[in-house]
Amino acid sequence: MSRSTSTNHARSTMAGLPVILFVFCAISTQVNSQAQKDKDGVEFVCPEGTTGNGNFADPATCRRFYQCVDGYPYMNRCPSGLYFDDISKFCTFKAEARCGPIATTPAPITETPVDLAKRCEPAECQLPYCFCSKDGTIIPGGLDPEDTPQMILLTFDGAVNLNNFELYKKVFNGKIKNPNGCPIRGTFFLSHEYSNYAMVQALAHDGHEIATGTISMQQGLQDKGYEEWAGEMIGMREVLRRFANVSRAEVVGARAPFLKPGRNTQFKVLEDYGYIYDSSVGVPPLPIPVWPYTLDYKIPHECKVDTCPTKTFPGLWEVPFNAHFIESYEGGHCPYLDQCVLHHHDSDDVLEWLQEDFNRYYEQNRAPYMMPFHTNWFQIKPLEQGLHKFLNWAASQPDVWFVTITQALTWMTDPRPAKNLVTFEPWKCDVKAFPAAPCNLPNKCALSFKNPTANFTDTRYMETCSECPNQYPWLGDSGGSGIPGKDNYIPDNLRK
């Protein structure tokens, strides 16, 4: 799928040049006066008004700075050997850093600042780089529903390991095929802890899409700053590159823990580091489902949490979680299918429930039917059996395709009638060389691990076709070197 140069992944790593950690600000018109204390109990308060959003020098030391987002100060530390320059607003070498706070005279305001995204303007939002509609329900390309493929997106969250790998392989056993004869595929949002990277490599080799969750799956990440989001998501992408042999260019999607997006901060990280899409935003139960959209404009539906982005992020796609439910609301409504209360049903009841939920899409606007799962679903036999019955039934319906999220977005940027998709290149099985085949005898690594929040060290086990690291990879040390804070991520737009 084509994108602008800001999302070009194939850039070489900066070498032989001064390393600069550039931290971007997130701006909102709603600013509250809040404070954070440093280790000496000294409070830092963000300036009032929109000028209070951004990066500000720590009055106590040039090694730290505060990132003010929506009026709240997040303390950040410069990487080892670097100091905060209060003029340029980034960390650089000591000889170049102009320590703050440095008083500045605000420039006169010549126009009212516009910080929040505007409502969709379809005439100004053109594919392939922009897509929106007033309520999010319009089919791209102006196609009629009967000419539109019904895409099914099978997505899986969390670690991949012995608890679920064989269960996932049963879903993708090669027996169910798309109309072009290719086997069906899914998208896996990987978290780090307890993942078996030889198994992740096997999934990637079979053509499944690998995307990022986060390293630690920590609670409360939605309230953290730019540095924390980069450490979690970009760190997870680095773990996948090192230990599952999945290249950076292949990892283009992300999902926030517990479907709690990180306000504008998370989306700025995704934009800066060349991601194509996010899939974290929930949609309340609606009679007509919502299509994916780019974040050039305001989100076209109610945000189910209070941490959705409010700014524009041109060209960055959101693949939302439409709520799953049936007309009677039996089983409730849920973003993840395993969160609906279907535990007392037999497999035929589960099949009927999924059919009714699916038909709301298929018989109306054919928005992609995303089926998100945790491992929980597969631990209950009637649910697992009902899912297999549904997959076989859905594959028998006209114009139904099981695709990865990236394949779905590729179609959206260049909508084609369903009758023409058997020869659609991006959906063929031989479109590209998949990542390397997994090894027959992966390395079984027993690694020391000390969680920063705990006072003890324990042993974690990890399997990989790569060499075992020195210790268990974690935040700040995605390669497992044993050197805390070794990672220094450089946004794509700063790479040379």
C-alpha positions in Angstrom: 0.0 0.0 0.0 1.4 3.4 -1.0 1.9 6.1 1.6 3.6 9.5 1.8 7.2 9.8 2.7 6.5 10.3 6.4 5.5 6.6 6.5 8.3 5.1 4.5 9.7 2.3 6.5 12.8 1.4 4.5 15.2 3.9 5.9 18.7 3.1 7.0 19.7 3.5 10.6 21.6 6.7 11.5 25.3 5.9 12.0 28.3 8.1 12.7 26.1 11.1 13.5 25.3 12.7 16.8 22.3 10.9 18.3 19.4 13.2 19.0 16.3 12.1 20.8 13.5 14.4 19.5 10.4 14.5 21.6 7.2 15.9 20.0 4.5 17.6 21.9 0.8 16.9 21.8 -1.5 19.9 21.9 -5.1 20.2 23.1 -7.2 23.2 23.8 -8.3 21.8 27.2 -5.5 22.6 29.7 -5.8 21.9 33.4 -3.4 23.2 36.0 -1.7 20.1 37.3 1.7 19.6 38.9 4.3 16.8 39.3 6.9 16.6 42.0 10.5 15.7 41.3 12.5 13.5 43.7 13.3 16.5 45.9 9.6 17.3 46.3 9.8 20.4 44.0 6.6 20.9 41.9 6.6 21.7 38.2 3.4 23.3 36.9 2.7 23.6 33.2 2.1 27.1 31.9 -1.5 28.2 31.4 -3.1 28.2 28.0 -2.1 26.5 24.8 1.4 27.8 25.1 1.7 25.4 28.0 1.8 22.4 25.7 5.2 21.2 24.7 8.6 20.5 26.2 10.0 22.6 29.1 13.4 22.5 30.9 13.6 21.0 34.4 14.7 23.9 36.7 16.7 21.5 38.8 18.8 19.7 36.2 19.7 19.9 32.5 19.5 16.1 32.2 15.7 16.1 32.5 12.8 18.0 31.0 9.0 18.0 31.3 6.6 17.2 28.4 3.3 19.1 29.0 0.3 17.4 27.4 -3.2 18.7 28.1 -1.8 20.6 31.0 -0.2 17.6 32.8 3.6 17.5 33.1 5.3 14.2 32.3 8.9 14.0 33.5 11.4 12.7 30.9 15.1 12.0 31.1 17.6 12.5 28.3 19.5 9.4 27.2 22.9 8.8 28.8 25.4 11.5 27.8 22.8 13.9 26.4 21.3 17.1 27.9 18.1 19.1 27.2 18.5 22.1 25.0 15.8 24.6 26.0 15.9 26.5 22.7 15.7 23.6 20.3 13.6 21.5 22.7 15.5 18.2 22.3 18.3 16.3 23.9 21.8 16.8 22.5 25.5 16.8 23.5 26.5 18.8 26.6 28.6 21.2 24.5 25.7 22.1 22.3 22.9 22.1 25.0 21.6 25.5 26.2 20.4 24.7 29.7 17.1 26.2 30.8 14.8 27.5 31.8 15.4 30.2 29.3 12.9 33.1 29.3 11.2 33.6 25.9 8.9 36.3 24.6 5.8 34.8 23.1 5.2 35.7 19.5 2.1 37.9 18.9 -0.9 35.8 18.1 -2.1 36.6 14.6 -4.9 34.0 14.4 -6.9 31.8 16.7 -5.0 28.5 17.1 -6.9 25.5 15.8 -5.9 22.5 17.8 -8.9 20.1 17.4 -9.7 18.1 14.3 -12.5 19.3 12.1 -15.4 17.3 11.0 -15.1 15.3 7.8 -14.9 17.2 4.5 -15.4 14.4 1.9 -14.6 16.7 -1.1 -11.2 17.5 0.4 -10.4 14.0 1.6 -9.4 11.8 -1.4 -8.1 8.3 -1.6 -5.6 6.8 -1.5 -4.2 9.0 1.4 -7.4 10.2 3.0 -10.8 8.6 3.7 -13.7 9.8 5.8 -17.5 10.2 5.8 -19.9 12.2 8.0 -21.0 9.2 10.1 -18.3 6.7 9.1 -20.7 4.3 7.4 -20.1 5.2 3.7 -18.5 2.6 1.5 -15.2 3.8 -0.1 -15.1 4.4 -3.8 -18.8 5.0 -4.0 -19.5 1.3 -4.4 -22.9 -0.3 -3.9 -23.0 -2.9 -1.1 -23.6 -5.8 -3.6 -20.4 -4.8 -5.4 -18.4 -4.6 -2.2 -16.4 -7.5 -0.8 -17.3 -8.5 2.7 -13.9 -8.6 4.4 -13.5 -10.6 7.7 -10.6 -9.6 9.9 -9.5 -12.2 12.3 -7.3 -10.6 15.0 -5.6 -12.0 18.0 -4.2 -10.1 21.0 -1.4 -11.0 23.5 1.4 -13.5 23.7 1.7 -16.5 21.3 3.0 -19.6 23.0 2.1 -23.3 23.8 -1.2 -22.2 25.4 -2.6 -21.1 22.1 -0.4 -21.8 19.1 -1.9 -25.1 18.1 -5.4 -23.6 18.7 -4.6 -20.8 16.3 -3.2 -23.3 13.7 -6.5 -25.1 13.8 -8.2 -21.9 12.6 -5.6 -21.5 9.8 -5.4 -25.2 8.8 -5.4 -24.5 5.1 -8.8 -26.0 4.5 -10.8 -22.7 4.3 -9.7 -20.7 1.3 -10.6 -17.3 -0.2 -12.2 -17.1 -3.6 -8.8 -16.8 -5.3 -7.7 -20.1 -3.8 -5.4 -18.6 -1.1 -5.6 -19.7 2.5 -7.2 -17.4 5.0 -4.9 -15.3 7.2 -5.1 -13.1 10.3 -3.5 -10.3 12.2 -1.6 -10.8 15.5 -1.1 -8.0 17.9 1.9 -9.3 19.9 2.8 -8.5 23.5 6.2 -9.6 24.7 5.9 -11.3 28.1 5.7 -15.1 27.6 5.8 -15.0 23.8 7.5 -17.8 21.9 9.3 -16.0 19.1 9.9 -19.2 17.1 6.1 -19.6 16.9 5.7 -15.9 16.0 8.2 -16.4 13.2 6.2 -19.4 12.0 3.0 -17.3 11.9 4.8 -14.6 9.9 6.3 -17.2 7.5 2.8 -18.5 6.8 1.7 -15.0 5.7 -0.1 -13.8 8.8 0.3 -10.1 9.7 2.4 -9.3 12.8 1.5 -6.1 14.6 2.5 -4.6 17.9 0.8 -4.5 21.2 3.2 -3.4 23.9 6.1 -4.9 25.8 4.7 -4.8 29.3 0.9 -4.5 28.8 1.0 -2.1 31.7 -2.1 -0.5 33.1 -2.4 3.2 32.8 -0.2 3.6 29.7 -2.9 5.9 28.3 -1.8 8.6 30.8 1.9 8.3 30.0 4.1 10.5 27.8 5.8 10.2 24.4 8.9 8.4 25.7 6.8 5.7 27.4 4.7 5.0 24.4 7.8 4.8 22.1 9.5 2.5 24.6 6.5 0.2 24.7 5.4 0.1 21.0 8.7 0.8 19.2 10.5 -1.5 21.7 8.0 -4.3 20.9 8.7 -3.8 17.2 12.4 -4.1 17.9 11.9 -7.3 19.9 10.0 -8.8 16.9 12.8 -7.8 14.6 15.5 -9.3 16.8 13.9 -12.5 18.0 11.1 -13.3 15.4 13.0 -12.1 12.3 10.1 -9.9 11.3 11.4 -6.7 9.7 10.4 -3.2 10.8 8.9 -2.6 7.4 6.4 -5.5 7.9 5.2 -4.2 11.3 2.8 -1.3 10.4 -0.1 -1.7 12.8 -0.5 -1.2 16.6 -3.1 -1.7 19.3 -3.2 0.0 22.7 -3.5 -2.2 25.9 -7.0 -2.7 27.1 -8.3 -0.6 24.2 -7.3 2.6 26.0 -5.7 4.8 23.4 -3.0 7.2 24.6 -4.7 10.4 23.5 -2.7 12.4 21.0 0.6 11.1 22.3 0.2 7.5 21.2 -0.8 8.6 17.7 2.1 11.0 17.4 4.4 8.1 18.2 2.8 6.0 15.5 3.0 8.8 13.0 6.6 9.6 13.8 7.7 6.0 13.5 6.1 5.2 10.2 3.1 3.1 11.2 0.2 2.8 8.8 -2.7 2.1 11.2 -3.9 1.9 14.7 -6.7 -0.4 15.9 -7.6 0.7 19.4 -10.7 2.9 19.2 -14.0 1.4 20.3 -17.4 2.2 18.7 -20.6 1.9 20.7 -23.4 -0.4 19.5 -24.7 1.1 16.3 -27.3 -0.2 13.9 -24.9 0.3 10.9 -21.2 -0.5 11.5 -18.4 2.0 10.9 -15.7 1.6 8.2 -12.0 2.3 8.9 -11.1 5.9 8.4 -8.0 8.1 8.3 -7.3 10.6 11.1 -7.3 13.6 8.9 -10.5 14.6 10.5 -12.5 14.2 13.7 -13.5 10.7 14.6 -17.0 10.1 13.1 -18.5 8.3 16.1 -18.7 8.6 19.9 -15.5 7.6 21.5 -16.1 4.9 24.1 -13.3 6.1 26.3 -12.0 9.6 27.1 -8.5 9.0 25.6 -9.2 9.1 21.9 -7.1 11.4 19.7 -8.4 14.9 19.2 -5.8 16.2 16.7 -5.4 15.3 13.1 -2.8 12.7 12.0 -3.0 12.9 8.2 -2.9 9.5 6.4 -2.8 7.4 9.6 -5.7 4.9 9.5 -7.9 3.9 12.4 -9.5 0.4 12.2 -12.1 0.8 14.9 -13.7 -1.9 17.1 -17.4 -2.0 16.1 -19.4 -3.4 19.1 -20.5 -7.1 18.6 -24.2 -7.7 19.5 -27.4 -9.2 18.3 -30.8 -7.5 18.2 -32.0 -9.0 21.4 -28.7 -8.1 23.2 -28.6 -11.6 24.4 -25.0 -12.1 25.5 -24.5 -8.3 25.8 -22.3 -6.3 23.5 -18.6 -6.4 23.4 -15.5 -5.1 21.5 -13.7 -8.5 21.9 -15.8 -11.5 21.1 -14.6 -13.4 24.2 -16.1 -10.6 26.3 -19.7 -11.3 25.3 -21.4 -13.7 27.7 -21.9 -16.8 25.5 -20.5 -19.4 27.9 -23.8 -21.3 28.4 -24.4 -21.8 24.7 -23.7 -24.9 22.6 -21.8 -24.6 19.4 -24.9 -24.2 17.2 -26.1 -21.3 19.4 -22.7 -19.7 19.1 -22.9 -20.1 15.3 -26.4 -18.5 15.2 -25.2 -15.6 17.4 -22.2 -15.0 15.1 -24.3 -15.2 12.0 -26.7 -12.6 13.2 -23.9 -10.3 14.3 -22.1 -10.8 10.9 -25.3 -10.2 8.8 -25.6 -6.6 10.2 -22.5 -5.9 8.1 -23.1 -8.3 5.2 -26.7 -7.1 4.6 -26.0 -3.4 5.0 -22.8 -1.5 4.2 -20.3 -4.4 4.3 -17.9 -2.7 6.6 -15.0 -5.0 7.5 -16.2 -7.6 10.1 -13.4 -7.6 12.6 -13.4 -10.6 14.9 -11.0 -9.8 17.7 -10.0 -12.6 20.2 -7.9 -13.2 23.2 -6.9 -16.8 24.0 -9.9 -17.0 26.4 -12.3 -17.8 23.5 -10.4 -21.0 22.6 -10.4 -22.3 26.2 -14.2 -23.0 26.0 -15.1 -25.8 23.6 -18.6 -24.6 22.5 -17.1 -21.2 21.6 -14.2 -22.8 19.7 -16.5 -25.3 17.9 -19.0 -22.6 17.1 -16.3 -20.4 15.6 -15.1 -23.2 13.3 -18.7 -23.7 12.1 -19.1 -20.0 11.5 -15.8 -19.7 9.5 -16.9 -22.6 7.2 -20.4 -21.0 6.8 -19.0 -17.5 6.1 -16.5 -18.8 3.5 -19.4 -20.3 1.6 -21.2 -16.9 1.2 -20.7 -14.9 -2.0 -18.0 -12.2 -2.0 -16.6 -13.1 1.5 -12.8 -12.7 2.0 -10.7 -13.4 5.1 -7.8 -10.9 4.9 -5.3 -9.2 7.2 -5.9 -5.6 8.3 -3.2 -4.3 6.0 -4.8 -6.2 3.0 -8.1 -4.6 3.9 -6.6 -1.1 4.0 -4.8 -1.8 0.7 -8.2 -2.5 -0.9 -9.7 0.6 0.7 -7.0 2.8 -0.9 -7.9 1.4 -4.3 -11.5 0.0 -4.1 -12.4 -2.6 -6.7 -15.7 -4.3 -7.3 -15.9 -7.8 -5.7 -16.2 -9.5 -9.1 -12.7 -8.3 -10.0 -10.8 -9.4 -6.8 -9.8 -12.9 -7.8 -6.9 -11.3 -9.7 -6.3 -8.5 -7.2 -2.5 -8.6 -6.7 -2.3 -7.5 -3.0 -4.6 -10.4 -2.0 -2.7 -13.1 -3.8 -0.6 -15.6 -1.9 2.5 -15.1 -3.9 2.6 -11.3 -3.7 5.9 -11.3 -1.7 8.4 -13.4 -0.1 7.3 -14.1 3.4 9.8 -13.9 6.3 12.2 -16.7 6.8 11.0 -20.2 7.8 11.3 -20.9 11.5 14.2 -23.1 12.6 13.7 -26.8 13.5 15.5 -26.5 16.8 14.9 -23.0 18.4 17.1 -21.8 21.2 15.5 -22.3 24.6 16.7 -19.3 26.6 16.6 -19.2 30.4 17.1 -15.5 31.2 17.3 -13.5 34.4 14.7 -10.8 34.7 14.1 -8.0 37.3 10.9 -6.1 36.8 11.6 -2.5 37.7 8.5 -2.6 39.9 9.7 -5.6 41.9 12.5 -6.1 44.4 13.6 -9.5 43.2 15.1 -11.2 40.2 13.5 -14.3 38.7 14.0 -16.4 35.5 12.0 -16.0 32.3 12.0 -18.5 29.4 12.0 -17.5 25.8 12.3 -19.5 22.6 13.8 -17.9 19.4 15.6 -18.9 16.3 18.1 -16.1 17.0 20.8 -16.3 19.6 19.8 -16.0 23.2 20.3 -12.5 24.6 22.2 -11.8 27.8 19.0 -11.3 29.8 15.3 -11.1 29.3 14.5 -8.2 26.9 12.5 -5.4 28.5 11.7 -1.7 28.3 14.8 0.3 27.4 16.7 -2.9 26.5 14.8 -4.6 23.7 17.8 -6.6 22.7 18.4 -8.1 26.1 21.9 -6.7 26.4 21.8 -6.3 30.1 22.5 -2.6 29.8 19.5 -0.6 31.2 18.3 2.3 29.0 20.4 1.1 26.1 17.6 1.7 23.5 17.5 5.1 21.8 14.8 5.2 19.2 15.0 7.7 16.3 11.7 8.7 14.6 11.6 7.9 10.9 11.5 11.6 9.9 14.8 12.2 11.6 16.6 9.2 10.0 19.2 10.1 7.3 
